[in-house]
Structures are given as structure tokens and as C-alpha cells.
Amino acid sequence: MIWTEKYKPQKLSDVVGDRGVLEQLEDFILNYRNHKKNSVILHGMTGTGKTCSVHAIAKENNLELMELNASDFRNKAHINDIIGFSINQASLFNKGKIILIDEIDGLSGMKDRGGAQALASLLGSSAFPVVLTANDVYQDKLSGLRSKSILLEFENLKNNEMLEVLKKIVDKENVKIDDLFLKKLVGRSGGDLRSAINDLQILCALKKINEEDVEYLGDRRKEQEIFALLRLIFKSKELDLISKTCDDVDLNFDEMFLWIDENLPFEYSGKELSRAYDMLSKADVFRGRIRRWQHWRFLVYQKFFMNEGVALAKESSKKGYVNYRRTQRLLKIWRSKMKYGKRKSICAKIADKMHVSTKRAMKDIFPYVRNLLKKDEFVNKFDFDDDEVSWLVKNY
């Protein structure tokens, strides 16, 4: 089980952070009828407790929680259908209800513009408290939501607060880890408690729990996050953790596909490698269907085959350190484009001078260009520059 879920706060006092902000949030939810605005926006960086604090208040006060993610709304009509229905529908269990809309930043990426405005127009009529979360609430497109909501900022967590949480987790997991290890882990998280907990679980799963082993994860920069995910896919079979970590990495699936493809032979061999590439080929099938037909529902299958599928292809967990390398395929594609782009430009000159199509120049004339280069009048006639002549000599 993922530790961020296993050790999720069960009551508000378990949530770390600014007590004043947490108490304001609790007061808004429990006494929202006394407030002039019936929505609140919790804003701050990832991993500061915005969502889990709402869950804790709901659980502690026996409130029904309806949780939605703004990125799931396809357009204004969808917002009106889903949110418009929810804000006035009574609780199924005749108790209080909280409507939580996560990551309203995602509204700005919708195809149908005006999603934020559509949501803002619904807030005033809600019969229940509405809690919105955002990393950056000051985007221009969120101005309407800001004006109709109370703003509560969740600041970055302090290192000592995060350290106490990690200590409690390792105690409950009965893992012996020294404080220097945990302090280093906290220092690398950048105030993101969720990432620190995920990193801790990854290292414990791989049995890397000494101070120097924190370097195994590297910085929390994008490339290092990719390396951590690759190690998890190639070296473990913890599917829930792999799936969750994949969601946390700021990388699109096409890029991740290339990273896995590049580094598979460094970890797998024989039948394991064959099975892994079979999984990757299945992911590529769904990837192609998405690109051709825009069937985005297939994304879940692409993700499963290239992550969990590749992880399950191995017989047992892998050991040893492998220095993963950046995918070379993009470089090869670039080189290929440069090569064929140069050939195309040369064929265009030939086609122009000989009054034929570029396609015919490439098919019928280009194969003989290498021999014709020996004649200066040929080079002069077609206005080949030194760079093009050099390229022809080198490549043909």
C-alpha cells in the first residue's frame, strides 16, 4: 500500500502546517453559512497538505466528501452538468457534505474556453461549502474564482515538521533509520511532504536506508525524478507505488516511453527482455491509436503496459546500480531529419533545373549525383554550395 495513503491524517490535528490556516479552513467548512462567500481556495505548492486537510476534516466530522478534479472537466457544459447538479443535491446519507474540486489550475487547459468563469458563476448558488485547490491561484483566468472565494495560503512545510512525520512512519514500519538519513531526505524534498514520503518508501523498498543512499534518488529535478521512476519500474514489482510515482513525475507518457525503451537492455536480458519489449510494444499500439484517432481513453492502457507491464516482465527484483542514460532516439530522429532535409533541398535544386518534380528527381536522378560531382560543370549548373557538396561526398 502507498504510504501517503496508509498514513494519511485521520483528523485535523494530525495535519502538519500553519495551525491558523487549518483552523480557518475548519471554521469555513463547519460554519460556512456564517460566511459571506461559500467557497474557499487553498493555494500553495504540491505536498503542503491542501487536499489531505479537507479529507481529515470530513472524516473527523462525519461529512460526506465529493471530490472532483478540475482537469476532468472537458468543457463549460460538462462543468454545468456535474458541478451544477452536485452543489444542490442533498447528501446521500442525510449528513453534511463538502465539495472538493482539486487543481483548478487545470481549467486553463480546457479546449472550451471559459471553464473558470463557468465554475465561478455556480459557486454563489451552492448549498454546501466548496473547497478549491490550486498551485498558482493568481493566473489571470482564475480572477473570477478569486473574487468569489476566500483565499487561504498553505506555505511550504518546515523541515522539523516533515522530519517528525517521517519519524512516525519509520517507527510504525519498524524500520531502523538514522536521523541524518531522514534529514537529508527532507532537505531534498523542497517542502513537499508527499514527495518525501514517496522517496522514503522507494528507498525502503530497495533497502537503501543509510545516509549516503539518499544520493540514490538525486535531486528532485525532472531528470532525477525520471531516474527514480525507472529504478522503481526495473527493480521492483510494487505496482501501486509505480503507478503513483508515475503520476507525480512531470513528464508526458511519450517521453517516458522513450526513456524506458532506451534503458531496458541495461536491466533485463533473455526472456525477461523479450517479455518487457512485448509489453512496451503493446503500449506502443495504444499510443498509436491515441495519436491517430484521439482515443484518449486508451491512455490508461498505454501507461499500464509501459510501466506496470514492464515491471512484471522480470522474474525477480533487480539488484545493483545502473547509470541510466538519456534517450538517444530523439537525437537519431534529429540526425535523420537533418540528413533527409539536406537531401530534399539538393533534390529541389535538381528538380528546378531539370524541370521535373522533386519526387522524380529524388527517385531517378539523385542516385547518380555522387558520380556527377566529378564534373565541375554539373556542380556549377545546379548551384550546389560547398556544404552540400561536402555532405554528398560524405554520405553517398
Secondary structure, 3 states (H helix, E strand, C coil): CCHHHHCCCCCHHHCCCCHHHHHHHHHHHHCHHHCCCCEEEEECCCCCCHHHHHHHHHHHCCCEEEEEEHHHCCCHHHHHHHHHHHCCCCCCCCCCEEEEEECHHHHHHCCCCCHHHHHHHHHCCCCCCEEEEECCCCCHHHHHHHHCCEEEECCCCCHHHHHHHHHHHHHHCCCCCCHHHHHHHHHHHCCCHHHHHHHHHHHHHCCCCCHHHHHHCCCCCHHHHHHHHHHHHHHCCCHHHHHHHHHHCCCCHHHHHHHHHHHHHHHCCHHHHHHHHHHHHHHHHHHHHHHHHCCHHHHHHHHHHHHHHHHHCCCCCCCCCCCCCCCCHHHHHHHHHHHHHHHHHHHHHHHHHHCCCHHHHHHHHHHHHHHHCCCHHHHHHCCCCHHHHHHHHHHC
